[in-house]
Amino acid sequence: HPLPALLSPTPPPHCTPLDGLLCCAVPLQIVEHTYRLEFLYSGLGSRQVATIHHMRLQAKALQLILTARTSRGMETVISMCEKFLQELEIFPRCFAAELQHFQESFV
């Protein structure tokens, strides 16, 4: 798929406005759950914490795509892109030892 098609400002024709809202809510819930996992359970190993952060990055990537497809203004999308790229750059520095476990992923 070419990038412009993925970032089309309108949702696919089979989505209702309610479907769009629900789709955008799911990645946000995943992000919230990853924070709960990380901070409510003590004693997690570095690999488990890295996996939680990786899941959070994937949810934020999905959230970014969905926002780009449904947003009317580009300012929000550009701001989200910049923040996401910063988080993506930080991940390998924080979890260098665990990167081998994520070889098949987008990080």
N, C-alpha and C positions, 0 to 999 in steps of 0.2 A: 504494500500500500504506500503510495506517495504521501509524504508528510502533510501537504495541504489538505488531502482528503481526510486524514486523521484529525486535523484541527478545524474541520468545517464548523462554522458557528451554529449550525442547526443539528438537533439530534436526528438519528436515523428515523425514517418515516414510520416505523412500527412502534416508536416510543411515544407515549402520551406525556403531557407535562408532569403528571404524578410519577410516572416511571422515571423521568429524568431526575426528579427530586429524590426519589428512593435510591437511584443509582449513585447519586452524589453523596448520599448519607452513608452508604456502606463503607467506602474508604475511610471516612471520618471515624466511624465506629471501630474499624480495625486499628487505626492510629491510637484511639483512646484505649483500646484493649491492650495494645503493646506497651503503653505507658503503665497501665495497671500491672501487667505481668512483670515488668522490670522493677517496679518500686514496691509492690506488695509482697513479693517473694524474696526473702533473703537467702543468701547462700548460692545464688546462681553462679555457674562457672562463666568464664570469659567467652567460651564458645556459645553458650546459651544466650548471653547478653548480646553477642554479635548477631545471632540468629533473630533475636527480637528486633534489633535495630534494622537488620536487613528487611524483615517483614514490614517494618514501618516505612522504609524507603520505597518498597514496592507499592504500598497503599498510597503513599504520597504521590508517586508517579501516576497511578491510576486516577487519583483525585485531580491532578494537574491536567491530564488529558480530558477528563470529563468537564472540568471547569472551562478549559479552552473551547470545547465543543458547544457549551451552553452559554458562555459569557458574551455579553454584548460589547463590553469595553475591553481594550487590550491592556490597560494599566494593571488590572488585577492579575491577568495572566502573566504579564512580564514580571511583576513583583513575585508571583509564585514561582516562576521559572528561576529567577535569581536566587531565591531562598533554597529551592530544591537543589540547584547546582552547588551551592555552598555546603549543604548537608552531604551531597554526594562526594564532594572533595574531601570532607572530613572523615568519612567512613573508613577509607583504607588506612589513614594515619592512626585512627583510634584502635583499629582491629587488625593490624598488620599480620599478627601471628595466625589469625583465623581466616585470612583471605583464601587459603588453599581450599577451604570447605565451600567456597562460593565461586569456584572456577566456571561453572556453567551458567552463572547468573549475570545480570546486567551491570553489576558493580565491578 
